[in-house]
Structures are given as structure tokens and as C-alpha cells.
């Protein structure tokens, strides 16, 4: 029975990994259709609670929902299979793109188009996240303050400090709001396993940076960078952009190469965190890809395993929910800062590029075209514009 479950999980998740275009919100819709409506592995209440859990945790929410569903269906190994099927198609495509770029097989005009489309995609994501995560004046103020602080202090530690500070602000502003009831989830592991996962998560988060000056290895540095980023990114895939950019540009690659990869990531299905595959290839070839992808998603596994057994308790704590409201508002501000630097500053060279970005934005927002179609059209326009200017 277990083997049958494992094959079902891998089959369902791989199908989603090949077809789930459109970003985290769209992914959650695909997941519901596949897991709740079609396969009936869980009901709507349990699914809604998993979504709430994964929005509460740092990391890629859609990937964590997939991991959680896999764990409910087939234990911890089921969670791994669910992640593997959903993630690997995108990783493979982005690694192939990185090989094309580094071998000089990809025309620079197409790369410019990918940088331009990143402007439209981040602006679109910012609109959606602003409406849902900063819907009132206090949270708008938090978002604006976070954006200003990040622009003035563009460091990874500043971002962590802002997340902590806005969590405290959110607690004092919203602690009296009522928290929703939780649904009890059937798990194959308990609180001891959860505590062990939390211990590993915290140990790596603290230990990896402390040992980095001692262990002088580029591969160790890759694992440290991606593990830390995967551990502290709130708000989903788009927010990973500024944190990774601070870590890898210019020490590992140029801003142009970085933004090109981000643009390409919009054209493939699956989670945006698979950008780690592209960056890992540029930073350390095959082993770099393995380390970057594993390190990027390992915090998600540890956090899901660590939190699921305690979620029915955490879900009812209004103080936790209040702090999260402040953090999520700060996430909007972090993304707003990223829209300017590095996305706009790297992607827009003049009026023609900005005109193409406006067209891409309109296709996404008003004409509701699929992101991969917008990426393709914008890459073609970028190539045409580059040829025209040359």
C-alpha cells in the first residue's frame, strides 16, 4: 500500500511540476484541483489549514503545501517525493538555460528581454501582494518604511532586522484580533520528530555562517548562502530576489546574469525558488546545482516537519498571527525596494526598454496572459530592440 501511495504522490506531483505555470497563487489553485477535488486526499478545511500553515512559515508557500500534502499521504518520504516531482522539471530547465548562457549560445538581445520582463513580473507581484498583505494604513506604513530602510541599508542583515522589527510592531498593532480555529491533521510523525527538525533547522542556521570563515570552500559557501536565504524569506518566491541578489552579486556573477535567470524562471512551471538551480550552475557547475537546490529547500522540509505537529496549537494564538501580519507587510516593502534595485536598474536602459516593460505589464495585468507567454513575447521584443539599436 505504501509503494502504491508513493507512486501516486510522485505521479501527481510530477504532473503539477510540468504544468503549474503562473506563480504561487496559481500553484495553490492547481494543488486544490488535483489533491482535493480530483484525488480527494484531503478536504477543503484541511487544505485551507495547510495553506495557512505554509503562509505562516518562511520559504516557498506552494512548495511547502505540496510537501505537506505528500507527508499527510505518505509520511516524510511522501513529502520528499511530492517536492521532487513538483520541483525537478523547473530545476532541469533552468540549469539548461544557465548552460546556454555560459556557453555563449544565447543572444544578448534575448537576455535583455528577460531582464525587461522581470520588471513587469515583479511590479505585477507587488500589486497582488500589496492588496492582500498591506490592506490597511498601518500595514501600508510598515511596507513603505521597510522599502525605504532596505534602499538605504541594502544588506542581508538589514532585511533580517526589518523582518524581526516589523513582527514586533505587528504584534502590538494586531494582537487583539481573533485567531481562527484549526483543523486536526493526521500525521505519521509526532512532536518529538518536530522538535528534532527544529533543532536541526536552528543548528544549521546558526552554525553554517559561524564555520564559513574556517571552512574555506566555495561549495560550503554555496550551501550556506542558499540555506540562509531559504530560511528567512517570507512572502514567497519573488521576495527571494533581493536576498539572493545581495549574496551573489557581484561576488559570484554580474547583475545582468542574475536578472536574466530571474526572467527565465518566470517562463518555466513550478516554484520560483528553483532559480537556485540556475544560480548553482553558474556558481559551481553540477555540484553547485545540487548544493544550491538542496540548501534552498531543506529549510522548508525542516520547518514543515517541525511545525505540523504543533500547528493546531500555534494556529489559535492571536499574538503569532498578529506578528505575522507585520512581517507580511514588510515583505511588500522588501519587494518594492527590489523592484527598483536590482530589477529596474539592471533591466531598463532607456525609453525603448521601458516601453517594452509597460507592454509586458499590460499583458500580465489587463490581458491576463499566462506568464510564460509574456516572457516569450518580451524576449522576442527585447531581441528585436537590441538588433535595432545595434
C-alpha positions in Angstrom: 0.0 0.0 0.0 2.9 2.3 0.9 4.5 1.8 -2.5 1.2 2.5 -4.3 0.9 5.7 -2.3 4.5 6.7 -3.2 3.9 6.1 -6.9 0.6 8.1 -6.7 2.4 11.0 -5.0 5.3 11.1 -7.5 2.9 10.9 -10.5 0.6 13.6 -9.2 3.4 16.0 -8.2 5.3 15.5 -11.4 2.2 16.3 -13.4 1.9 19.5 -11.4 5.6 20.3 -11.8 5.2 20.1 -15.6 2.0 22.1 -15.9 1.8 24.6 -13.0 2.6 27.9 -14.5 1.6 31.3 -13.0 3.3 31.6 -9.6 2.4 30.6 -6.0 -1.3 31.7 -6.1 -1.9 29.7 -9.3 0.0 26.8 -7.9 -2.3 26.6 -4.9 -5.3 26.5 -7.3 -3.7 23.7 -9.2 -3.0 21.8 -6.0 -6.6 22.1 -4.8 -7.9 20.8 -8.1 -5.5 17.8 -8.1 -5.4 16.9 -4.4 -8.8 18.0 -3.0 -11.2 17.8 -6.0 -9.8 15.1 -8.2 -7.9 12.7 -5.9 -9.8 13.6 -2.6 -6.7 13.0 -0.5 -7.9 15.7 1.9 -10.9 18.0 2.3 -11.2 21.8 1.8 -10.8 22.6 5.5 -7.7 20.6 5.9 -6.3 22.0 2.7 -7.1 25.6 3.9 -5.2 24.9 7.1 -2.2 23.6 5.2 -2.2 26.8 3.1 -2.4 28.9 6.3 0.5 27.0 7.8 2.7 27.4 4.8 1.9 31.1 4.5 2.9 31.4 8.2 6.3 29.8 7.6 9.2 31.4 5.7 10.0 29.8 2.4 8.1 28.9 -0.8 4.5 28.5 0.2 3.3 26.5 -2.7 6.2 24.0 -2.4 5.6 23.7 1.3 1.9 23.0 0.7 2.9 20.2 -1.8 5.4 18.8 0.8 2.7 18.9 3.5 0.2 17.1 1.3 2.8 14.5 0.5 3.5 14.0 4.2 -0.1 13.5 5.0 -0.4 10.9 2.2 2.9 9.1 2.6 4.9 10.3 5.6 8.2 12.2 5.4 9.3 10.2 2.3 6.0 11.0 0.7 6.8 14.7 1.3 10.1 14.3 -0.4 8.5 12.6 -3.4 5.9 15.4 -3.6 8.7 18.0 -3.6 10.9 16.2 -6.1 8.1 15.8 -8.7 7.0 19.4 -8.4 10.5 20.9 -8.4 12.8 18.9 -10.7 11.2 19.9 -14.1 11.9 23.5 -13.4 15.4 22.9 -12.0 16.4 21.0 -15.1 15.1 23.7 -17.5 16.9 26.4 -15.6 20.1 24.5 -15.5 19.9 24.0 -19.2 19.3 27.8 -19.6 22.4 28.5 -17.5 24.5 26.2 -19.7 23.3 28.1 -22.8 24.1 31.5 -21.2 27.6 30.4 -20.1 28.5 28.8 -23.4 27.6 32.0 -25.3 24.7 30.2 -27.1 22.1 32.7 -26.0 21.9 36.0 -27.9 22.3 39.1 -25.6 19.1 40.6 -27.0 17.1 37.7 -25.7 18.8 38.2 -22.3 17.8 41.8 -22.3 14.2 40.8 -23.0 14.3 38.5 -19.9 15.6 41.4 -17.8 12.8 43.6 -19.0 10.1 41.1 -18.3 11.4 40.8 -14.7 10.4 44.4 -14.2 6.8 43.7 -15.3 6.6 40.4 -13.3 7.8 42.0 -10.0 5.5 45.0 -10.5 2.6 42.6 -11.0 3.5 40.6 -8.0 3.9 43.7 -5.9 0.3 44.8 -6.8 -1.2 41.5 -5.8 0.8 41.2 -2.6 0.1 44.8 -1.6 -3.6 44.2 -1.8 -3.6 41.1 0.3 -0.7 41.7 2.7 -0.9 45.5 3.3 -4.7 46.3 3.0 -4.9 49.0 5.7 -3.0 52.2 6.5 -0.8 50.8 9.4 0.5 47.9 7.2 0.9 50.3 4.2 3.1 52.4 6.5 5.1 49.4 7.5 5.6 48.4 3.9 6.8 51.9 2.9 9.1 52.1 5.9 10.6 48.7 5.1 11.2 49.7 1.5 12.9 52.9 2.5 15.1 51.1 5.0 16.2 48.5 2.6 17.1 51.0 -0.1 19.2 53.0 2.4 20.7 49.8 4.0 21.0 47.2 1.2 22.4 44.3 3.2 21.0 40.9 4.1 21.3 41.6 7.8 19.3 44.7 7.5 16.5 42.7 5.9 16.5 40.2 8.8 16.4 43.1 11.3 13.5 44.7 9.5 11.6 41.4 9.5 12.1 41.0 13.2 11.2 44.6 14.0 8.0 44.6 11.9 7.0 41.3 13.6 7.2 43.1 16.9 5.2 46.1 15.5 2.6 43.8 14.1 2.2 42.1 17.4 1.4 45.3 19.2 -0.9 46.6 16.5 -3.0 43.4 15.8 -2.6 41.2 18.9 -6.3 41.7 19.9 -7.6 40.3 16.6 -9.3 36.9 16.9 -7.3 33.9 15.6 -9.2 31.2 13.5 -9.8 27.7 14.6 -7.5 24.9 13.4 -8.3 21.6 11.8 -6.6 18.5 13.3 -4.2 16.9 10.7 -3.4 13.1 10.7 0.4 12.7 10.7 2.7 9.7 10.7 5.2 11.5 13.0 4.8 13.4 16.2 6.1 16.2 18.4 9.5 14.6 19.1 10.3 14.4 15.4 9.1 18.0 15.1 11.4 19.2 17.8 14.3 17.3 16.2 13.6 19.1 12.9 13.5 22.5 14.6 16.8 21.7 16.4 18.5 20.8 13.0 17.0 23.9 11.4 18.3 26.3 14.1 21.6 24.5 14.3 22.3 24.9 10.6 21.1 28.4 10.5 23.5 29.5 13.3 26.3 27.0 12.7 26.8 27.4 8.9 27.7 31.1 9.0 29.9 30.6 12.1 32.0 27.9 10.4 32.2 29.6 7.0 35.4 31.6 7.8 37.1 28.4 9.0 36.0 26.1 6.1 37.4 27.9 3.0 35.4 26.2 0.3 33.2 27.7 -2.4 30.9 24.7 -2.2 30.4 25.3 1.6 29.7 28.9 0.8 27.1 28.0 -1.7 25.3 25.7 0.8 25.5 28.4 3.5 24.1 31.2 1.2 21.1 29.2 -0.1 20.3 27.7 3.3 20.2 31.1 5.0 18.1 32.6 2.2 15.7 29.7 2.2 15.3 30.0 6.0 14.4 33.7 6.2 12.4 34.5 3.1 8.8 35.4 3.9 6.2 36.1 1.3 7.1 33.6 -1.4 9.3 33.3 -4.4 9.5 36.9 -5.6 10.9 38.1 -2.3 13.9 35.7 -2.7 15.1 38.0 -5.5 16.6 40.8 -3.3 18.0 38.4 -0.7 19.8 36.3 -3.2 21.0 39.3 -5.2 22.7 40.7 -2.1 24.5 37.4 -1.6 25.7 36.5 -5.1 26.1 39.9 -7.0 28.9 40.8 -7.8 31.0 38.2 -5.9 29.7 35.3 -8.0 28.1 36.8 -11.1 27.1 40.0 -12.8 23.7 41.7 -12.1 22.8 41.0 -15.8 23.3 37.3 -15.4 21.3 37.2 -12.2 18.3 39.1 -13.6 18.4 37.1 -16.7 18.0 33.9 -14.7 15.1 35.5 -12.7 13.4 36.4 -16.0 13.8 32.8 -17.3 12.4 31.4 -14.1 9.1 33.1 -15.0 8.8 31.1 -18.2 9.0 27.6 -16.5 6.4 25.8 -14.4 7.0 25.0 -10.7 8.3 27.2 -7.8 10.4 30.3 -8.4 12.8 29.0 -5.7 14.2 26.7 -8.5 16.2 29.8 -9.6 18.7 28.1 -7.2 19.4 25.6 -9.9 20.3 28.3 -12.4 22.5 30.2 -9.9 24.1 27.0 -8.6 25.2 26.1 -12.2 26.8 29.5 -12.6 28.4 29.3 -9.1 29.7 25.7 -9.0 28.5 23.6 -12.0 26.9 20.2 -11.3 27.8 20.0 -7.6 26.9 23.7 -7.2 23.4 22.9 -8.6 22.9 20.0 -6.1 24.1 22.0 -3.1 22.1 25.1 -4.1 18.8 23.3 -4.7 19.1 21.1 -1.6 20.1 24.0 0.6 17.3 26.3 -0.7 14.6 23.8 0.0 16.0 22.0 3.1 14.6 24.7 5.5 11.2 24.2 4.0 11.3 20.5 4.9 12.6 21.1 8.4 10.1 23.8 9.1 7.1 21.8 7.8 8.2 18.7 9.8 8.8 20.9 12.8 5.6 22.8 12.7 2.9 20.4 11.5 2.7 18.5 14.9 2.2 21.8 16.7 0.1 23.7 14.2 -3.3 23.0 15.9 -1.8 24.9 18.9 0.0 27.7 17.1 -3.0 28.4 14.8 -5.1 29.6 17.7 -2.5 32.1 19.1 -3.6 35.6 18.2 -0.2 37.0 19.0 1.5 34.8 16.5 -1.0 35.8 13.8 -0.5 39.5 14.7 3.3 39.3 14.4 2.9 37.6 11.0 0.7 40.5 9.7 3.6 42.9 10.4 6.2 40.6 8.8 4.0 40.2 5.7 3.6 43.9 5.3 7.4 44.3 5.5 7.7 41.7 2.7 5.7 44.0 0.4 8.2 46.8 1.2 11.2 44.5 0.6 9.8 43.6 -2.8 9.1 47.3 -3.6 12.8 48.1 -2.9 13.8 45.1 -5.2 11.6 46.5 -8.0 13.9 49.5 -8.1 17.3 47.8 -7.3 18.3 45.4 -8.8 15.3 44.8 -11.2 14.7 48.2 -12.7 18.3 49.4 -12.6 19.5 46.3 -14.4 16.7 45.8 -16.8 15.8 49.3 -18.1 18.5 51.0 -20.1 16.3 53.6 -21.8 12.8 54.6 -23.1 12.6 51.6 -25.5 13.2 49.1 -22.7 10.6 50.9 -20.5 8.1 50.8 -23.3 8.5 47.0 -23.7 8.2 46.7 -19.9 4.9 48.6 -20.0 3.6 46.3 -22.7 4.7 43.2 -20.7 2.9 44.6 -17.6 -0.3 45.3 -19.5 -0.2 41.7 -20.9 0.1 40.3 -17.4 -2.3 42.6 -15.6 -5.0 43.6 -18.1 -4.9 41.0 -20.8 -4.4 38.1 -18.3 -1.9 36.3 -20.5 0.0 33.3 -18.9 3.4 34.4 -17.6 5.3 32.0 -19.9 3.6 33.6 -22.9 4.5 37.1 -21.7 8.1 36.0 -21.1 8.4 34.6 -24.7 6.8 37.8 -26.3 9.0 40.1 -24.2 12.2 38.1 -25.0 11.4 38.4 -28.7 10.7 42.2 -28.4 14.0 42.6 -26.4 15.9 40.7 -29.1 14.3 43.0 -31.8 15.1 46.1 -29.8 18.7 45.0 -29.3 19.1 44.3 -33.1 17.5 47.7 -33.9 19.9 49.6 -31.5 22.9 47.7 -32.8 
